[in-house]
Amino acid sequence: MTANVFQEDVQAARNAGMDGHIAKPLDVEKMLSTLTQVLSKRHG
């Protein structure tokens, strides 16, 4: 989770090995969706 929401920030996080990106302020539905996607890839 980060306050860095510019596209280049998202790409930098992914390039560093992050599986997803959740921006602040927290959107619970977006967080759950992102977690579901990441976890399904790891167990799928």
C-alpha positions in Angstrom: 0.0 0.0 0.0 1.3 3.4 -0.9 0.5 7.0 -1.5 2.5 6.9 -4.7 -0.2 6.6 -7.4 1.4 7.9 -10.6 1.8 5.3 -13.3 5.6 5.5 -13.1 5.3 4.7 -9.3 3.1 1.7 -10.0 5.5 0.5 -12.7 8.5 1.0 -10.4 6.8 -1.1 -7.7 6.1 -3.9 -10.2 9.7 -3.7 -11.5 10.9 -4.1 -7.9 8.9 -7.4 -7.6 5.5 -6.3 -6.2 2.6 -8.4 -7.3 0.0 -5.7 -6.9 -0.6 -2.0 -6.1 -3.0 -0.5 -3.6 -3.1 3.2 -3.3 -4.1 5.3 -0.4 -6.7 6.3 0.7 -7.7 2.8 1.2 -10.6 1.5 -0.9 -11.6 -1.8 0.8 -13.2 -3.2 -2.4 -10.1 -2.5 -4.5 -7.9 -4.0 -1.8 -9.9 -7.2 -1.6 -10.0 -7.4 -5.4 -6.2 -7.0 -5.6 -5.6 -9.5 -2.9 -7.9 -12.0 -4.5 -6.1 -11.6 -7.9 -2.6 -12.0 -6.3 -3.5 -14.9 -4.2 -5.3 -16.7 -7.0 -2.2 -16.4 -9.2 0.0 -17.9 -6.4 -2.4 -20.8 -5.8 -3.8 -21.2 -9.3 
